[in-house]
Amino acid sequence: MKLRRAIGLAAAGVGLAAATNAALSKRVGPLEPPLSGNHGTYRWRGMDVSYVEAGDEDDPTLVLFHGINAAGSSGEFREVFSALAEDYHVVAPDLPGFGLSDRPALYYSPALYEDFVGDFLAEYDDSAVVASSLTAAYTVAAAERDDVSVSRFVLVCPTSRGGPDPKEWLRELVRAPVVGEALFNVIASRPSIRYFNADHGYYDPEKAGEEWQEYEWRTAHQEGARFAPASFISGYLNTDIDLAAALSDLDVPTTLVWGRESDITPLKRGRDLADAADCTLVVFDDAMLLPHVEFPNAFVDTVRDALD
């Protein structure tokens, strides 16, 4: 009797989780583009990768790669995209597994993102790049390819680690049907998104904006949204690249942008990287991981100075 009761309770719990997951999916609805411009699709390894571009195509190309988190998308550049398009041909993709791009149930890895970034950049001649956080490391690795030509880097709080040492059990738990989706719904809940933004993303959480945080919640509840973050949360998107050595070998003029109050990637790392790789370091006071959102005008000026 006790065993039957336990099985019944477990079945009821799974059923409730499945019903909750389905209800959330119906409530979210389709996702609209977070940036204004010409929207296109880059076909890559059987996936449709969404991107938006703006500005005069005869101007120098500037590619923007967003960082990786549970609600990542090209919308990270919402405050600077239009201003940058006044001077550059700006292109911003949603990485595979995020935003409006396809989100298949792959085992996402640094190699996959390095290959994607490299193939995407190979479509352009001598482009400049703005890349954020962990994606900055993938971009530096991709720039080592012979078919990739990068004229300048602007790297925002770059890091080679975005999670713990790899934990297979955690990755598989988040990927699991029903239970994994329910767990991810908690990780990507509105309170969790607000907590991350306030604790790590923004020095002034008000600058995140209620409308944007609602968009983050919606993008994190699209079909297949948990698969790429499952690798991130469990440490499987960490990369072994030595950023200082790689940047030194590439000899690409690089500007590092850092929020003084950043705690996940402390400013000391920025100072050490700038010294080791002979990079320019620009520090934004009263900012954390997202100085380009908190101080968009100053960030645009920094990019213009770096690319001139």
Stockholm file with secondary structure:
# STOCKHOLM 1.0

chainA/1-308         MKLRRAIGLAAAGVGLAAATNAALSKRVGPLEPPLSGNHGTYRWRGMDVSYVEAGDEDDPTLVLFHGINAAGSSGEFREVFSALAEDYHVVAPDLPGFGLSDRPALYYSPALYEDFVGDFLAEYDDSAVVASSLTAAYTVAAAERDDVSVSRFVLVCPTSRGGPDPKEWLRELVRAPVVGEALFNVIASRPSIRYFNADHGYYDPEKAGEEWQEYEWRTAHQEGARFAPASFISGYLNTDIDLAAALSDLDVPTTLVWGRESDITPLKRGRDLADAADCTLVVFDDAMLLPHVEFPNAFVDTVRDALD
#=GR chainA/1-308 SS CHHHHHHHHHHHHHHHHHHHHHHHHHHHCCCCCSSCSEEEEEEETTEEEEEEEESCTTSCEEEEECCCSTTCCGGGGTTTHHHHTTTSEEEEECCTTSTTSCCCSCCCCHHHHHHHHHHHHTTSSSEEEEEEHHHHHHHHHHTTSTTCCEEEEEEESCCSCCSSSCCHHHHHHHHSTTHHHHHHHHHTSHHHHHHHIIIIICSSGGGGCHHHHHHHHHHTTSTTTTHHHHHHHTTTTCCCCCHHHHHHHHTCCEEEEEETTCTTTTHHHHHHHHHHHTCEEEEETTCCSCHHHHSHHHHHHHHHHHHC
#=GC SS_cons         CHHHHHHHHHHHHHHHHHHHHHHHHHHHCCCCCSSCSEEEEEEETTEEEEEEEESCTTSCEEEEECCCSTTCCGGGGTTTHHHHTTTSEEEEECCTTSTTSCCCSCCCCHHHHHHHHHHHHTTSSSEEEEEEHHHHHHHHHHTTSTTCCEEEEEEESCCSCCSSSCCHHHHHHHHSTTHHHHHHHHHTSHHHHHHHIIIIICSSGGGGCHHHHHHHHHHTTSTTTTHHHHHHHTTTTCCCCCHHHHHHHHTCCEEEEEETTCTTTTHHHHHHHHHHHTCEEEEETTCCSCHHHHSHHHHHHHHHHHHC
//
